[in-house]
């Protein structure tokens, strides 16, 4: 999948040369030499335009929040977002890579081709009323945006629609391709988008992810890659009391595999993370379970180490079958490479981040943030030793690669980053110090905190996209870094095979259970100014002072 130096540098240059000859004095020629004064003026215009779009931005953020759809089941979300893009002249291709809720939306023509993505799925059991600083689900047990993935594509749409106006008027060449991270929580699709060629002709990728500051990183970002594998054991049913000797328990095999793995942990490197759930542990105690399954995430810092864990797990599974006279099959449900982000694009983006700065938080925003931090017993400082006290008021620095990482989470944007120069823009739409993948991470996500954070992010993104369109050196140096530094010694080998398929049936059952109830709470922007208004929530809603638990003071409970 890796593009060679020659691939990139010959192909676009030939096209560029032909375009220049064909349209002498064309926009392509002008853009290469756009005077800095003109670029500054265009950037100012973009900032003003994005401020004007705040209402539309708020509606999109609130709408996707209200859909609350789990990975692979983002049907309402994708229909809504592609509808907006289609209405604005984007050409939409639905169901890419065999994933019904995945799509690309393309506008413009010629080089550069820039992919602009963000995730759209949510978290199980994270239903939460926005603007309320304690656990108060919209629907108990239902999924919700406890990761903030409702905000990223609205940000991207805000940015590209502002940019599109300007590109049309100034005749700027370039192709914008929006796309969604479907089932990011399952690390479920991006490796397939790469495998199936959707990033083949892309020159650079900007990805956006919710955060609690406006920032960007480059190099090895310190996370882990992973392979997600489900092991399904087959045994033999029997009456658990009448004829247990005739049974072969698939659940026993699951438990023995887990015991083996948990002993194995003692002898693994500190950077590993592995965890599992048992999606099927049998039906009822008096029937020996003939089928049972266990679903693992195996995470490590490098591809060879991930593959080593995977191989060890296959042995554990086989061992469990020997002990129980059962059989086993396994299926890859998702994967991600460890991330590596592009330095030249990050540097260009960081200049724009400094121009944009952090949003102006209101007193109400800060009250909600601090009450949520108290409720969640947030630590006093974050991993990088920055104080946690309300919303961020000091802009992040440009994050350099981590010299040593103890490992951590994964994001399959990494698979894109090993095929095309990529950065992830983090934008300040959430409250610092929360646990992640949790209902509390949904509290801010349909409030002015998210709305302002998305507007700030859209500005930083639009300015960077403009730089990429009018300053060819940005993408050129991005590829120099990609070829000469990033992929010099490390070659991308997909963790998914040519025959693996996206696990598109995941979460079907949960959504079937909750969607009918959730539909009643879909946002209606024709009737309500905001989702907070529709739900009748006073902003902010915090615990009365007297009932606030003395969480930080006592330290234990
Ligand atoms: Zn995420």
Boltz pocket constraint, residues with backbone or C-beta under 6 A from the ligand:
constraints:
  - pocket:
      binder: B
      contacts: [[A, 119], [A, 147], [A, 149], [A, 184], [A, 209]]
      max_distance: 6.0
